[in-house]
Each structure stands twice: as structure tokens, then as C-alpha cells.
């Protein structure tokens, strides 16, 4: 009996020793699994570039690769230094992080860099960044476009002996009522839809200017040059345009009631469908002027019938 117990004990001891030896000889894995913690700091190795950020930043976009990667559903291995390795080019990864942090990155003018970043953003499935980078660039600011405030400052700084120079300026849609543009150079200027009510435009150069749908009521255009100016549907009631040059100007459907056009040059001008009620045309030159379907022609003063 004793010999049997000793044999059994010896055998058990031998098995125990063998088992211990087997565990000791098992190779140790160099990688450990990373357990993501909300708000925790994480070290990323992106193609050899190291970055420190937080889980909340990486998961800022719910449908991104990072949100899935650090959701806790998948095992993540870390390197010996504790970093998580991502086998991608890390050259532009800082832009990826900054977009996740702020939803903003500085404008990228280099097309090659932009294309590379779009590729990386698609890989990480950060679609908002893809859309941002793929959007067409905003239109370049028009250097000839002025605001009402800018224009008032320029007018206040100008001197009567040196009238303001606004050739080809874009002044469309502005309220410029009561301002003085006396002697100003507004050739080819765009004033469409602007309010020029009570403005002093005397002696101004408005050749080829766009004055469509302008409110010019009570304005002074005397001695101005409006050759080939576009004045369709403009309001010129009670305006003063004495000795003004309207040669070949477009005044289609304009309102000219009670306007003073004495001694003005209207040769070749188009006044079709214009309202001529009580307009003063005494001394004006009307050779080649089109009055087809003009309204209240019989009320016009100085118009030979």
C-alpha cells in the first residue's frame, strides 16, 4: 500500500513539474492589447511619425475608422513603447487631427498636398474633411467692388481739383443717395440697381456706365457725359440733365417725368417706351433718337412733332 501511494505521489509531482515547465517555456508576445478609455491620451505612430491625442478627438466623427477602431469592440495591439501603429504616411496626419479637433484647417493652395490629404481622409473615412477639401474654392474678391462705407471715405478724402477715379468700379446695389460725384470718372462703372437719389453727378464721366434700374430722381447730371450709358428702367423723374451727352444711350422704359434735358445731346439714344411726361427737351438734339412707343410724348416740352 505504501509503495503504491509513493508511486502515485511521485507521478503527480512529475506531472506538476512538467506542467510548470511547459508554461515557463511558452514565448511571451511582444505586443499587448490596448483597452481604450474615454478621454484617455493615446500615442499614435503613423508611418514613423508620433502623435499624442485623445480618444475623444479621434472619435469626433462617429462614422470614421477611428470611431470603429477605438469603440472597444476590436482588440488593438500596442508597440513596446505603448504606441498604436498605423501603417499610413504620417506626413499630413497633423491636418487630420486638427480637423477632428476644430473642424478647421488653414487653406491648402498646393494641389498635390490637397490630393494627398483627400486620399488620407478617405482612408480614415472622415467624410466631412473630404467634402471640405473637394469643395470649389470661393470666388476671388473683386478688387473693383466697393462698399458704401469705403466709398464715402474715398469721397471725403478727394479734392474738387482732383475728382475721384472710379473707372470700372463695381458700385451696384448701393445706397449712395445725396453723395457728390461731381466731375468723377465713372466710365464703365457698374451702378446697376443703386440709389443715386439727390446725387451731384454734374460733369461726371459716365460713358458706357451701367445705370440699369438706378434711382436717379432729383439728381444733377448737368454737363455729364453719358455716351452709350445703360439706363434701362431707370428713374430720372425731376432730374436735371442740362447740356448732358446721352448719345447712343439706352433709356428703354425709363421714367423721365418732369426731368430737365435742355440742350442735351440725345442723337442715337433709345427712348422706346420711356415716359416723357412734362420732360423739358428744349434745345436738345434728337437726330436718330428712337421714340417708338414712348409714353406721354404729347406732354414733352420742346419736342417737335
C-alpha positions in Angstrom: 0.0 0.0 0.0 2.7 2.4 0.9 4.6 1.7 -2.3 1.5 2.5 -4.3 1.0 5.8 -2.6 4.6 6.8 -3.1 4.4 5.9 -6.8 1.2 7.9 -7.2 2.7 10.9 -5.3 5.8 10.7 -7.5 3.8 10.6 -10.6 1.7 13.6 -9.6 4.8 15.5 -8.7 6.3 14.7 -12.1 3.2 15.9 -13.9 3.1 19.1 -11.9 6.7 19.8 -12.7 6.1 19.1 -16.4 3.1 21.4 -16.4 5.1 24.2 -14.8 7.9 23.7 -17.2 5.5 24.0 -20.2 4.1 27.4 -19.0 7.6 28.8 -18.5 8.8 27.8 -21.9 5.8 29.5 -23.7 7.1 32.5 -25.7 6.0 35.9 -24.5 4.1 38.1 -27.1 5.9 41.4 -27.6 2.5 43.2 -28.3 -0.1 43.9 -25.6 -3.8 44.7 -26.3 -4.9 48.4 -25.8 -8.0 49.0 -23.9 -9.5 52.4 -24.9 -10.6 54.7 -22.2 -12.9 57.6 -22.9 -10.9 60.9 -22.7 -7.6 59.0 -22.3 -4.4 60.1 -24.0 -3.2 57.9 -26.8 0.1 57.7 -28.6 -0.1 57.1 -32.3 2.7 56.0 -34.6 1.6 56.9 -38.1 4.2 55.6 -40.5 7.0 56.6 -38.1 5.5 60.0 -37.1 4.5 60.1 -33.5 1.3 62.0 -32.4 -0.3 62.4 -29.0 -4.1 63.0 -28.9 -7.2 61.8 -27.1 -9.7 59.1 -27.8 -12.5 61.7 -27.8 -10.7 63.6 -30.5 -10.1 60.6 -32.7 -13.7 59.6 -32.3 -15.1 63.1 -33.1 -16.7 61.7 -36.2 -19.0 58.8 -35.4 -18.7 57.1 -38.8 -14.9 57.4 -39.1 -12.4 54.5 -39.0 -11.1 55.7 -35.6 -14.6 55.6 -34.0 -14.9 51.9 -35.0 -11.2 51.2 -34.2 -11.5 52.6 -30.6 -15.0 51.6 -29.9 -13.8 48.7 -27.6 -15.2 46.1 -29.9 -11.9 45.2 -31.5 -8.6 44.2 -29.9 -5.9 46.8 -30.6 -2.2 45.9 -30.2 0.4 48.4 -29.0 4.1 48.5 -29.7 6.8 48.2 -27.0 6.7 52.0 -26.4 2.9 51.9 -25.9 2.0 53.4 -29.2 -0.6 52.2 -31.6 0.9 51.8 -35.0 -1.0 52.8 -38.2 0.7 51.8 -41.4 0.0 55.1 -43.3 2.0 58.1 -44.4 2.1 60.4 -41.4 3.3 63.5 -43.4 -0.1 65.2 -43.4 -1.7 63.4 -40.4 -1.5 66.6 -38.3 -4.1 68.1 -40.7 -6.3 65.1 -40.0 -6.0 65.7 -36.2 -6.6 69.4 -36.4 -9.7 68.8 -38.5 -11.0 66.4 -35.9 -10.2 68.9 -33.1 -11.5 72.1 -34.6 -13.3 71.3 -37.9 -10.9 73.7 -39.5 -7.6 73.6 -41.3 -5.8 76.5 -43.0 -6.4 76.8 -46.8 -4.2 74.4 -48.7 -3.0 76.0 -52.0 -0.7 73.2 -53.1 -2.9 70.9 -55.3 -0.6 67.9 -54.7 -0.8 68.2 -50.9 -4.5 68.6 -51.1 -4.9 65.5 -53.2 -2.7 63.5 -50.8 -4.8 64.7 -47.8 -8.0 63.8 -49.6 -6.7 60.3 -50.1 -5.8 60.0 -46.4 -9.2 61.5 -45.3 -10.9 58.9 -47.4 -8.9 56.1 -45.9 -9.8 57.3 -42.4 -13.4 57.8 -43.6 -13.5 61.4 -42.4 -16.0 62.4 -45.0 -16.5 66.0 -43.7 -12.9 66.7 -44.4 -13.2 65.1 -47.9 -16.1 67.3 -48.7 -14.3 70.4 -47.3 -11.2 69.7 -49.5 -13.2 68.8 -52.5 -15.4 71.9 -52.5 -14.6 74.5 -55.1 -12.6 77.5 -53.9 -14.5 80.7 -53.0 -14.5 83.3 -55.7 -11.7 85.7 -55.6 -12.7 89.1 -54.1 -13.4 91.7 -56.8 -10.8 94.5 -56.3 -13.2 96.9 -58.0 -16.1 96.2 -55.6 -16.6 98.9 -53.0 -18.9 99.1 -50.0 -20.9 102.2 -49.2 -18.6 102.9 -46.2 -15.4 102.6 -48.3 -16.9 104.9 -51.0 -17.9 107.6 -48.5 -14.3 107.6 -47.1 -12.9 107.9 -50.6 -15.2 110.8 -51.4 -14.4 112.6 -48.2 -10.7 112.3 -49.0 -11.0 113.5 -52.6 -10.5 117.2 -53.6 -12.6 119.1 -56.1 -9.4 119.8 -58.2 -8.8 116.0 -58.3 -12.1 114.3 -58.7 -12.4 110.7 -57.6 -11.4 108.0 -60.1 -13.8 105.1 -60.2 -13.5 103.8 -63.7 -14.8 100.2 -64.0 -15.7 100.3 -60.2 -18.5 97.9 -59.0 -20.9 100.1 -57.1 -24.0 98.0 -57.8 -26.9 97.8 -55.3 -25.6 100.5 -53.0 -27.5 103.4 -51.4 -25.5 106.4 -52.5 -28.2 108.9 -52.0 -27.1 112.5 -51.6 -23.4 111.9 -52.3 -21.4 114.2 -54.5 -19.7 112.6 -57.6 -19.1 115.9 -59.2 -16.5 115.5 -62.0 -15.9 111.9 -61.0 -14.6 109.4 -63.5 -17.2 106.6 -63.5 -16.6 105.3 -67.0 -17.6 101.7 -67.4 -18.7 101.7 -63.7 -21.4 99.3 -62.6 -24.1 101.1 -60.7 -26.9 98.8 -61.5 -29.8 98.9 -59.0 -28.1 101.6 -56.9 -29.9 104.6 -55.4 -28.4 107.9 -56.6 -31.3 110.0 -55.5 -30.3 113.7 -54.9 -26.7 112.9 -56.0 -24.5 115.5 -57.7 -23.2 113.8 -60.8 -22.6 117.1 -62.7 -19.7 117.0 -65.1 -19.1 113.3 -64.3 -17.8 110.9 -66.9 -20.4 108.1 -67.1 -19.5 106.8 -70.6 -20.6 103.2 -71.0 -21.6 103.0 -67.4 -24.3 100.5 -66.2 -27.1 102.5 -64.7 -29.9 100.0 -65.2 -32.7 100.2 -62.7 -31.0 103.1 -60.9 -32.9 105.6 -58.8 -31.7 109.0 -60.2 -34.7 111.1 -59.1 -33.8 114.7 -58.3 -30.1 114.0 -59.2 -28.0 116.5 -61.1 -26.4 115.2 -64.3 -25.8 118.5 -65.9 -22.8 118.7 -68.3 -22.2 115.0 -67.7 -21.0 112.5 -70.4 -23.3 109.5 -70.6 -22.5 108.3 -74.1 -23.6 104.7 -74.5 -24.7 104.6 -70.9 -27.2 101.8 -70.0 -30.2 103.5 -68.3 -32.9 100.9 -69.0 -35.8 101.1 -66.5 -34.0 103.9 -64.6 -35.9 106.5 -62.6 -35.0 110.0 -63.7 -38.1 112.0 -62.5 -37.3 115.6 -61.7 -33.6 115.1 -62.5 -31.5 117.9 -64.0 -29.6 116.9 -67.1 -28.9 120.2 -68.8 -26.3 120.1 -71.6 -25.8 116.4 -71.0 -24.4 114.0 -73.6 -26.7 111.0 -74.0 -25.5 110.0 -77.5 -26.4 106.3 -78.2 -27.5 105.9 -74.6 -30.1 103.2 -73.7 -33.1 104.8 -72.0 -35.6 102.0 -72.7 -38.6 102.1 -70.4 -37.0 104.8 -68.3 -39.1 107.3 -66.2 -38.3 110.8 -67.4 -41.3 112.7 -66.0 -40.5 116.4 -65.2 -36.8 115.9 -66.0 -34.9 118.8 -67.4 -32.9 117.7 -70.5 -32.5 121.2 -72.0 -29.7 121.5 -74.7 -28.8 117.8 -74.2 -27.4 115.6 -76.9 -29.7 112.6 -77.5 -28.6 111.6 -81.0 -29.0 107.9 -81.5 -30.4 107.4 -78.0 -33.1 104.8 -77.4 -36.1 106.2 -75.6 -38.5 103.4 -76.6 -41.4 103.0 -74.1 -39.9 105.8 -71.9 -42.3 108.1 -70.0 -41.8 111.6 -71.4 -44.5 113.3 -69.4 -43.5 117.0 -68.9 -39.9 116.4 -69.8 -38.0 119.6 -70.9 -36.3 118.8 -74.3 -35.9 122.4 -75.4 -32.7 122.8 -77.5 -31.9 119.1 -77.3 -30.6 117.3 -80.4 -32.7 114.3 -81.3 -31.4 113.1 -84.6 -31.8 109.4 -84.8 -33.4 109.2 -81.4 -35.9 106.3 -81.1 -39.2 107.3 -79.5 -41.1 104.2 -80.5 -44.0 103.5 -78.1 -42.8 106.4 -75.8 -45.4 107.4 -73.3 -46.9 110.9 -73.0 -44.9 112.2 -76.0 -47.6 114.9 -76.4 -46.7 116.2 -72.9 -43.0 116.6 -73.7 -41.7 120.2 -73.9 -39.6 121.2 -76.9 -40.3 118.1 -78.9 -41.1 118.9 -82.5 -43.9 116.7 -83.7 
